[in-house]
Amino acid sequence: MAENNNHGGKRPGAGRKKGYRKPESEKVKTIMFARRVTNEEYQYLENALKEFRLQKTVL
């Protein structure tokens, strides 16, 4: 009787096929960077990152 029960559970053949890989995204990969810094260091890093990004867009 339990064999005929199709309520819930994993469906046969569901999910990714064996050996499947997601295609690589064309987006620029980013990394989250976390660190404890003083307020002065934070302001310096914030300004330096803005300058770096501005230089990248100009090139």
N, C-alpha and C positions, 0 to 999 in steps of 0.2 A: 504494500500500500504506500509506503514512504517513497518508493521509486517513482511513482506517478505524480508526486507532489512537485509542482513547479513554482512554488511561492518562495521568492527570495533566493539568496545564495548566488554563487558565481555562475555566470552563463558560460557554457562551453564555447571556446573560440573567441572569447572577449579579450580585449586588451591589445597591446602591441604584439606583433609577430616576433618570433625569435630572431635575433640578429639585427633588429631594426634600430637605426640611429636617427635622432632628430637632425634635420638639416641645420647647419650652422647659421646663426643669425647674422644679418648684414649690419646690425647696429654696432656702434662702438661699445666695447665692453668697459664697464666702470667697476671700481672697487670702492667699498665703503671704508673710510679711514677714520678711526676714533683714537683719540689720545687726550690725556689730561694736560692742559696748558694754562698758563696764567692769562689774564685778560690782555696784557701787552703782547704776549706771544700770539694770542688768538687774532688780535687786530693785524699784526704783522703778517701772519700766514694768510689771512683773508685777503689782504691787499696784494700779497705776492701771487696768490692764485688768480686773482682778477687780472693782474698784469700778464701773467703767463698765458692765460686764455685769450687775452686781447692780442698778444703777439702771435699766437697760433692762427687766429682768424685773419690777420694781416698777411701772413705768408701765403 
